[in-house]
């Protein structure tokens, strides 16, 4: 696919899908974040006459190899305003377009140009993610979806089982929130400019049997219309999410990815960039479980019916401009 075909296809295509993410299940384990030399975290690149490097059967192109030694540290603050082409693909060569598409089509692969969290932050990453897990376990999954940053701090002060958040943890959370994810490949819009932004409890409705909430108005109305038109097997898998909830998800995903911020952001919007904070929601089929968050959902009869409704849109279609995998489960709210 060349650049012109990709851009024309993206701006004219009409696609339907739905979104969602599930929590990393290994957060209580003690697997090391910094791998030893026998199992290196970054690919060991080898020269070849063809200019294509193979590692374990996976090909790395020269463009990917250019950033094999990513700059360390946390990026600079991100701008709130975004252009129609946030990834800047209009200025890419055909080869660069191909490499961009390979990343989002193979979102869980490791690329030579991926950006990692500075290793000095790794113990703090684990410590902070575990602290957030204690908050969620104590106050409950549903309430955690709506928890503001200030409420998180207060919970640490009020409940000894949670414990007060220390200065190093708070500084780390702020750095992650205000970082510019463009640097590691996420080009979605910055939705929340302040880490203390909150969700008004009076503006949400809890959806029975799901543990999730939807914003009243467009989000709730759309979900109920889909349920009426498609049937009772459709279920809400994730609704409105606060900055604290998104922070927890993103940190856990980064731990799962061994500090690979690029790989994390191909599957999960960084905190402050998630449209779940302003109304987007995830949908699935009862009984499908975690497969609702994979391409398997797009093979269900429920998905096919939704795709034919004509009034449903998605946030991250195939081959999108945001550096994100195709999510056939993420409902877009205008």
C-alpha positions, 0 to 999 in steps of 0.5 A: 500500500502506498501513502496516497492510497492509505490516506485516501482510504482512511479519510473516505472509509466507513467502518464499524467497530468497538473498543476495550481493554482488559487489566493485566493479571500478573501485577501481583507476581514478582517477574523482574522488569529488567531482564538479564543478558540471557533474555535481553529486553531489546532486540539484538540487531545483526547486519545482513547484506540485504539491509533487512535484519532478522531476529527470531524470524521477525524482520526489521527494516532500516527505518526501524533500526534507525531508532534502535537506541531510543532516547532515555527518559520521559518525554516532554508535555504534549500539546492539546490541539491535534491536526487532521493527520496527527501522525504526520503521515502526509510527509512519510515516504511509502516505506515509512507508511508501510512500517507505520502500518506494520506496527499497528497491525502487529501491535504486540510485536517488539520493534527496534524503534520502540521507546522504553521507559528509562530503567531507573523508573522501573522499580517506581513503575511497579511500586506505583501500579501496585499502590493503585491496585490496592486502591481499586481492591479496597474501594471496588472496581466500579467506584474506581472507574470514577475515582478522581486524582484528589479522591485517590490521594484522600483514600490513601490518607484515610485508609491504612490498608491503602497507605498514603501516596509518597512524593516519588509516586506522585511525581511519577504519575504526573510525569506519565500524565504530562508526557508527550506520547507522540514520541513513542508512537501514540498520536491520539488527541489529548482529551484531559489537560489536567490530571485533577479533572474529574467525572461528575457522579450526577452525570453517570448511570451504572449499568446493571450487571456490568460494574461499569458506568455510562455518561447520561445522554448520548452514551447511554442512549446509544448503548440502549439503542444498540441493545434494542436493535441487536439483542440481549447478548450485547453487553457493556464491557467498559464504560466511562473511565477516570484519569486514575483508572486509565493511569492504572491500566496504562501502567499495568500494560507497561509492566506487561510490556517490560517497559515498552511504552510504544507497545503499550500505547499501540493497545491502550491510550495513555492517561489523559488521552482516553475517550472513555473519559468523555463518553466512549464505551466498549461493547461485547458479547455475553459469554465471549469473555476476554475474546471480546477484546480481540479480533474474535469479536468481529466474527460474532453475529452481534458484531455483524448486526451492529456493523449493519445498523448504520448509526454506529462508528468506531474510534480506532478503525483499521489502519488508522492515523493514531498509532493504535491497533484496530479495535472492533469493540470501541464505540465512538461518541461524537 
